[in-house]
Structure formats: C-alpha cells, structure tokens
Amino acid sequence: MSVRSKVLQGINLFLNRVYIPRRILQMERPLVMHISDTPEEIYPYLYKLIKRLKPDYLIHTGDMVDNIKLEIVPMLEPDYHRALEGLINHLESSDIQEIYYVSGNHDQRAKIESLTEKGKVMNDGIIAIENSKFYINHFFVEESPKADYYLYGHSFEPKSHREGEEIRLNGLEAIHVIGLKENNLEKLPYPLGTNGFRKMERNYRAL
C-alpha cells in the first residue's frame, strides 16, 4: 500500500468513513468478501462498504451479532434476534449473488435459517465458488479438509497464514477481499473500536 493510501485510510478510519483503495476497486471480478465476528455497532460501516465494493459473494464465518455473547448471556436473546434480522435483511437486499452464513458459538443456527431467504447456512464445510474451493468454519481446526482457502474467525489465533498451497484467513484481523479471476487477496480494516465492541480488545497487528 502506498504512503498516500495509508494516510487516506487512517483519516477515513478516524472519521468512520469507508475508504477503498483504487487497486481494490479495480480488481477483476468476481469478488468474494469475508467477514467474521461482527458487532452491530459496525453494521452501518459494513453496509456502506458493501454498497461501494459490490462483492459478488459474501462469506460470514460466524458470531453475526458479536457484541452479544449469546452463549454467555442467553437473556439477551431478543436483542440478538432484532440485530440479526436487521443484518440479514440489509445483506440480502444488496446485489450480492450468494451469501454464506456460518453459525458461530454465539449464534442460533435455527434463527438464522428462519430469517434468511437467499443465504446458505452451515456449521462448517467445503463450498465451491467459481473455480475455487473454500473450507469455512467459525473455528480453526488443524485437521480440516483441503481447499484453496480456509476462512475462519472466533479467535485472534492463529493469524492468517499460508499452509502449503492453502491460504488461511482469520476474519477477525481484517475484511478480506478475494479476486477469484486472478486469485488476488486484499485486506480492508474494520472500523476503529471494533475489537472493543467485540469485547475482545487486545493489541495485535493483522498480517
């Protein structure tokens, strides 16, 4: 990333505005966007990002309302349902062709299935998009089916890395944009404060 792009990105993050570098806007399609562990405080940012980027495919690897730790505080279930319905309605009213939802440990798969009209809901598994294979899971597991990409969330570890020919991407680190035609990979930062909203604050650097 150029110095100018870094400065513009930093300014826009501080102002909570969406900034997409030109190199990403000019990526050849189709585009896959990967997000994970999304607190509802960042939903407006994600909606604006999707409107500008116009990804062809979206993969959410779980904990869709991550400010509500439903596994720990089940009494917040009504708030979870309200936020989840808003998120799914916004995502599915966009021009995204296909959406994949992975149910996280703070999600309710049955509720996601009841709200979605065009999304595919799963706990984990292999999906094929165009000519690429993706293994998607909320958790990182060492013994996983081989694929071109392994997308996961839940924890800051392990960080994104390459294992042989497989690219493993941690969705807590950044919003991933994958250009399938040339297998390009780019990263966009989440808004400032995202980890605090996740209740997962810690100092780390996305690779």
C-alpha positions as CSV (number, residue, x, y, z in Angstrom):
1,M,0.0,0.0,0.0
2,S,1.3,3.4,-0.9
3,V,2.0,6.1,1.8
4,R,-0.9,8.2,0.3
5,S,-3.3,5.2,0.6
6,K,-2.2,4.6,4.2
7,V,-2.7,8.2,5.2
8,L,-6.2,8.3,3.5
9,Q,-7.1,5.1,5.1
10,G,-6.1,6.3,8.5
11,I,-8.0,9.6,8.1
12,N,-11.2,7.8,7.0
13,L,-11.0,5.2,9.7
14,F,-10.7,8.0,12.3
15,L,-13.8,9.7,10.8
16,N,-15.6,6.3,10.5
17,R,-15.8,6.7,6.7
18,V,-15.4,4.0,4.1
19,Y,-12.2,4.2,2.1
20,I,-11.4,1.6,-0.6
21,P,-8.1,2.0,-2.3
22,R,-8.3,2.2,-6.1
23,R,-6.4,-1.1,-6.6
24,I,-9.2,-2.9,-4.8
25,L,-12.0,-1.1,-6.7
26,Q,-10.2,-2.1,-9.9
27,M,-9.8,-5.8,-9.0
28,E,-11.2,-8.1,-11.7
29,R,-14.4,-9.9,-10.7
30,P,-15.9,-12.0,-9.3
31,L,-15.1,-10.8,-5.8
32,V,-15.5,-12.7,-2.5
33,M,-15.8,-10.7,0.7
34,H,-15.1,-12.4,4.0
35,I,-16.2,-11.0,7.4
36,S,-16.4,-12.5,10.8
37,D,-17.4,-11.8,14.4
38,T,-19.3,-8.6,13.6
39,P,-20.8,-6.4,16.4
40,E,-23.9,-4.5,15.4
41,E,-22.1,-1.2,16.1
42,I,-20.1,-1.7,12.8
43,Y,-23.2,-2.7,10.7
44,P,-23.6,0.8,9.1
45,Y,-20.0,0.7,8.1
46,L,-20.3,-2.7,6.5
47,Y,-23.5,-1.7,4.6
48,K,-21.7,1.3,3.1
49,L,-18.6,-0.8,2.3
50,I,-20.8,-3.4,0.5
51,K,-22.7,-0.7,-1.4
52,R,-19.4,0.7,-2.7
53,L,-17.4,-2.5,-3.3
54,K,-20.4,-4.5,-4.6
55,P,-18.9,-8.0,-3.9
56,D,-20.4,-10.9,-5.9
57,Y,-20.1,-13.3,-2.9
58,L,-20.2,-12.8,0.8
59,I,-18.9,-15.3,3.5
60,H,-19.6,-14.6,7.1
61,T,-17.8,-17.0,9.4
62,G,-19.9,-16.6,12.4
63,D,-20.9,-14.6,15.6
64,M,-23.0,-12.4,13.5
65,V,-24.0,-10.1,16.4
66,D,-20.7,-10.3,18.3
67,N,-21.4,-7.6,20.8
68,I,-24.0,-10.0,22.3
69,K,-22.2,-13.1,23.6
70,L,-25.3,-15.2,23.5
71,E,-23.6,-18.4,24.8
72,I,-22.8,-16.5,28.0
73,V,-25.8,-14.1,28.3
74,P,-28.8,-16.0,26.8
75,M,-31.2,-13.5,28.4
76,L,-30.2,-11.1,25.6
77,E,-31.8,-13.4,23.0
78,P,-34.4,-10.8,22.0
79,D,-31.7,-8.2,21.3
80,Y,-29.8,-10.8,19.3
81,H,-32.9,-11.6,17.2
82,R,-33.5,-8.0,16.5
83,A,-30.0,-7.2,15.4
84,L,-29.6,-10.4,13.4
85,E,-32.8,-9.7,11.5
86,G,-31.6,-6.3,10.6
87,L,-28.2,-7.6,9.4
88,I,-29.7,-10.3,7.3
89,N,-32.3,-8.0,5.7
90,H,-29.6,-5.5,4.8
91,L,-27.2,-8.0,3.4
92,E,-29.9,-9.8,1.3
93,S,-31.3,-6.6,-0.1
94,S,-27.9,-5.9,-1.7
95,D,-26.8,-7.1,-5.1
96,I,-24.6,-9.9,-3.6
97,Q,-25.2,-13.0,-5.7
98,E,-24.6,-15.6,-3.0
99,I,-24.3,-15.3,0.8
100,Y,-22.9,-18.0,3.2
101,Y,-23.5,-17.8,6.9
102,V,-21.5,-20.0,9.3
103,S,-23.2,-20.3,12.7
104,G,-20.8,-19.3,15.5
105,N,-20.8,-20.3,19.1
106,H,-22.8,-17.1,19.9
107,D,-25.3,-17.6,17.1
108,Q,-28.5,-19.6,16.8
109,R,-28.5,-21.5,13.5
110,A,-32.2,-22.1,13.6
111,K,-32.9,-18.4,13.9
112,I,-30.5,-17.6,11.0
113,E,-32.3,-20.2,8.9
114,S,-35.7,-18.8,9.7
115,L,-34.6,-15.3,8.7
116,T,-32.6,-15.9,5.5
117,E,-34.2,-16.0,2.1
118,K,-31.2,-16.4,-0.1
119,G,-28.4,-17.3,2.2
120,K,-26.8,-20.7,2.8
121,V,-26.4,-21.6,6.5
122,M,-23.9,-24.1,7.8
123,N,-21.7,-25.0,10.7
124,D,-18.7,-25.8,8.5
125,G,-17.9,-27.4,5.2
126,I,-16.5,-27.1,1.7
127,I,-18.1,-24.7,-0.8
128,A,-17.2,-24.2,-4.4
129,I,-17.3,-20.7,-5.8
130,E,-16.4,-20.3,-9.5
131,N,-13.3,-22.5,-9.8
132,S,-12.1,-22.1,-6.2
133,K,-12.7,-24.3,-3.1
134,F,-13.3,-22.8,0.3
135,Y,-13.4,-24.5,3.6
136,I,-15.4,-22.3,6.0
137,N,-15.7,-22.7,9.8
138,H,-16.2,-20.4,12.7
139,F,-13.3,-22.2,14.4
140,F,-9.8,-23.0,13.3
141,V,-9.1,-26.7,13.4
142,E,-5.8,-28.3,12.3
143,E,-7.4,-31.4,10.8
144,S,-9.5,-29.8,8.1
145,P,-10.5,-30.7,4.5
146,K,-8.0,-29.3,1.9
147,A,-9.1,-26.3,-0.1
148,D,-7.8,-23.3,-1.9
149,Y,-8.9,-21.1,1.0
150,Y,-9.7,-21.7,4.6
151,L,-11.8,-19.0,6.2
152,Y,-12.4,-18.8,9.9
153,G,-12.9,-16.5,12.9
154,H,-13.7,-16.8,16.6
155,S,-10.1,-16.1,18.0
156,F,-7.2,-13.9,17.1
157,E,-5.1,-17.1,16.8
158,P,-3.9,-18.4,14.5
159,K,-3.2,-15.4,12.4
160,S,-3.7,-15.5,8.7
161,H,-1.1,-17.6,7.0
162,R,-0.3,-20.0,4.2
163,E,-0.1,-23.7,4.7
164,G,1.3,-25.3,1.6
165,E,-0.9,-24.2,-1.3
166,E,-3.8,-23.3,1.1
167,I,-4.4,-19.7,2.1
168,R,-5.8,-19.5,5.6
169,L,-7.6,-16.2,6.5
170,N,-8.6,-15.1,10.0
171,G,-11.7,-12.9,9.7
172,L,-11.1,-11.1,13.0
173,E,-8.0,-9.5,11.6
174,A,-9.5,-7.7,8.6
175,I,-12.1,-7.7,6.0
176,H,-10.8,-9.9,3.2
177,V,-11.5,-9.3,-0.5
178,I,-10.6,-12.1,-2.9
179,G,-10.5,-11.7,-6.6
180,L,-11.2,-15.1,-8.0
181,K,-10.2,-14.5,-11.6
182,E,-6.5,-13.9,-10.7
183,N,-6.6,-15.2,-7.1
184,N,-5.8,-11.7,-5.7
185,L,-6.1,-11.1,-2.0
186,E,-6.6,-7.7,-0.4
187,K,-7.4,-6.7,3.2
188,L,-9.5,-3.8,4.5
189,P,-9.5,-2.8,8.1
190,Y,-12.6,-2.9,10.4
191,P,-13.7,0.4,11.9
192,L,-11.9,1.8,14.9
193,G,-13.2,0.3,18.1
194,T,-14.4,-3.0,16.5
195,N,-12.4,-5.2,19.0
196,G,-13.9,-3.2,21.9
197,F,-17.4,-3.8,20.6
198,R,-16.5,-7.5,20.2
199,K,-15.3,-7.4,23.9
200,M,-12.1,-8.8,22.6
201,E,-9.8,-5.8,23.0
202,R,-6.1,-6.6,22.6
203,N,-3.1,-5.2,20.7
204,Y,-2.2,-7.0,17.6
205,R,-1.2,-6.4,14.0
206,A,-3.0,-8.0,11.1
207,L,-0.6,-9.7,8.7
